[in-house]
Amino acid sequence: MNKRDYGEHKSLQEKVRFFKKVCYKHGLKITPQRVAIYKELISSQKHPSAIMIFRKIRNYFPNISLGTVNSTLLTYAKIGIAKVVESSGDPKRFDPQLEPHHHFRCMKCGKIVDFHHDAYDAITIPAAINKKFVILEKIVHLAGLCDKCRTKAKR
């Protein structure tokens, strides 16, 4: 299944169908907890951590543990329905956006913002790297201060 298939699914219902199809393909049992974790991930605009998702779904699943949420999110990354946001620090943050994009991370508040930039997509890989490695993805991570934190720093 092509990761780009995900981008064609707009509604929550279509995204959940995509999720179930990928889980089935990888032999993962579809449980109410896994569906809830996935729905929370795709509905968040904040690149949530496992603890952020855990806090939201434990009201519906009081017996679920933070470890279960974390391992489930890591499984989602492994099977290609989520990504770990590299350079997001600890705890890990997760991204349901599968189409190629880049990230800006505020070093003060931790806010992560997705962005697209054609020039970054067109970066040429050095020949020495191409000889030693197979490049599967090019992602640029920018770090600095968001508008809110920059304004606070000026005061």
C-alpha positions as CSV (number, residue, x, y, z in Angstrom):
1,M,0.0,0.0,0.0
2,N,1.4,3.4,-1.0
3,K,1.7,5.9,1.7
4,R,0.1,8.4,-0.7
5,D,-3.1,6.4,-0.5
6,Y,-3.7,8.0,2.9
7,G,-3.8,11.5,1.4
8,E,-6.8,10.6,-0.7
9,H,-8.9,9.8,2.4
10,K,-10.4,13.0,3.7
11,S,-13.1,12.1,6.2
12,L,-12.6,10.6,9.6
13,Q,-14.5,7.5,8.4
14,E,-12.3,7.1,5.4
15,K,-9.1,7.5,7.5
16,V,-10.4,4.9,9.9
17,R,-11.1,2.5,6.9
18,F,-7.5,3.1,5.7
19,F,-6.2,2.4,9.3
20,K,-8.2,-0.8,9.5
21,K,-6.9,-1.9,6.0
22,V,-3.3,-1.3,7.0
23,C,-3.7,-3.1,10.4
24,Y,-5.3,-6.1,8.6
25,K,-2.5,-6.2,6.1
26,H,0.1,-6.3,9.0
27,G,-1.9,-8.8,11.0
28,L,-2.8,-6.4,13.8
29,K,-6.0,-7.0,15.7
30,I,-8.4,-4.0,15.4
31,T,-9.4,-3.2,19.0
32,P,-11.5,-0.3,20.3
33,Q,-8.4,1.0,22.1
34,R,-6.3,0.9,18.9
35,V,-9.1,2.7,17.0
36,A,-9.4,5.3,19.7
37,I,-5.6,6.0,19.8
38,Y,-5.6,6.4,16.0
39,K,-8.6,8.7,16.0
40,E,-7.0,10.8,18.7
41,L,-3.8,11.0,16.8
42,I,-5.4,12.0,13.5
43,S,-7.7,14.6,15.1
44,S,-4.8,16.4,16.9
45,Q,-3.1,19.4,15.3
46,K,-0.3,19.3,17.9
47,H,1.8,16.3,16.9
48,P,0.9,14.6,20.2
49,S,3.0,12.6,22.5
50,A,1.8,9.3,23.9
51,I,1.0,11.0,27.2
52,M,-1.2,13.6,25.5
53,I,-3.2,10.8,23.8
54,F,-3.3,8.8,27.0
55,R,-4.8,11.7,28.9
56,K,-7.6,12.0,26.4
57,I,-8.6,8.4,26.0
58,R,-8.2,7.1,29.5
59,N,-11.7,8.5,30.3
60,Y,-13.1,6.0,27.8
61,F,-10.6,3.2,28.6
62,P,-9.7,3.5,32.3
63,N,-7.6,0.3,32.3
64,I,-5.4,1.4,29.4
65,S,-1.8,2.2,30.4
66,L,0.6,4.9,29.1
67,G,2.9,2.1,28.0
68,T,0.2,0.6,25.8
69,V,-0.5,3.9,24.2
70,N,3.2,4.5,23.6
71,S,3.8,1.0,22.1
72,T,0.7,1.3,20.0
73,L,1.9,4.6,18.5
74,L,5.4,3.1,17.8
75,T,3.6,0.2,16.1
76,Y,1.7,2.7,14.0
77,A,5.0,4.3,13.0
78,K,6.5,0.9,12.2
79,I,3.6,-0.1,9.8
80,G,3.5,3.3,8.2
81,I,0.3,5.0,9.4
82,A,2.1,7.5,11.6
83,K,5.6,8.9,11.9
84,V,7.8,9.8,14.9
85,V,8.7,13.4,14.6
86,E,12.5,13.4,14.7
87,S,14.2,16.1,16.7
88,S,11.1,16.5,18.8
89,G,12.9,15.6,22.0
90,D,11.5,13.5,24.8
91,P,8.8,12.4,25.0
92,K,8.5,11.4,21.4
93,R,5.9,13.2,19.3
94,F,3.9,11.6,16.6
95,D,2.6,12.8,13.2
96,P,-0.3,11.3,11.3
97,Q,0.6,13.3,8.2
98,L,2.1,10.8,5.8
99,E,2.6,13.1,2.8
100,P,6.1,14.6,2.5
101,H,6.5,17.7,4.6
102,H,8.9,19.4,7.0
103,H,8.8,20.6,10.6
104,F,9.5,23.7,12.6
105,R,9.9,23.2,16.3
106,C,9.8,25.9,18.9
107,M,12.8,25.4,21.3
108,K,11.0,27.1,24.1
109,C,7.4,25.8,24.1
110,G,7.9,22.6,22.0
111,K,5.2,23.6,19.4
112,I,5.7,21.7,16.1
113,V,4.4,23.1,12.9
114,D,4.2,21.3,9.5
115,F,5.3,23.2,6.4
116,H,6.0,22.5,2.7
117,H,8.9,24.1,0.8
118,D,9.8,23.1,-2.7
119,A,13.4,24.2,-2.4
120,Y,13.9,21.8,0.6
121,D,12.3,19.0,-1.4
122,A,14.7,19.6,-4.2
123,I,17.9,19.4,-2.0
124,T,20.6,17.5,-3.8
125,I,22.0,14.6,-1.8
126,P,25.9,14.6,-1.8
127,A,27.4,11.9,-3.9
128,A,29.3,10.4,-1.0
129,I,26.0,9.9,0.9
130,N,24.3,8.4,-2.2
131,K,27.2,5.9,-2.5
132,K,26.8,4.6,1.1
133,F,23.1,4.9,1.7
134,V,19.7,4.5,0.1
135,I,17.8,7.7,0.7
136,L,14.1,7.0,1.3
137,E,13.0,10.4,2.5
138,K,14.2,14.0,2.8
139,I,12.9,15.9,5.8
140,V,14.1,19.3,7.0
141,H,13.7,20.1,10.7
142,L,13.9,23.8,11.6
143,A,14.3,24.9,15.3
144,G,13.8,28.3,16.7
145,L,11.2,30.4,18.5
146,C,7.6,30.6,17.5
147,D,5.8,33.9,17.3
148,K,4.4,33.7,20.8
149,C,7.7,32.7,22.4
150,R,9.6,35.3,20.4
151,T,7.2,38.0,21.5
152,K,7.6,37.0,25.2
153,A,11.4,37.0,24.8
154,K,11.3,40.6,23.5
155,R,9.6,41.9,26.7
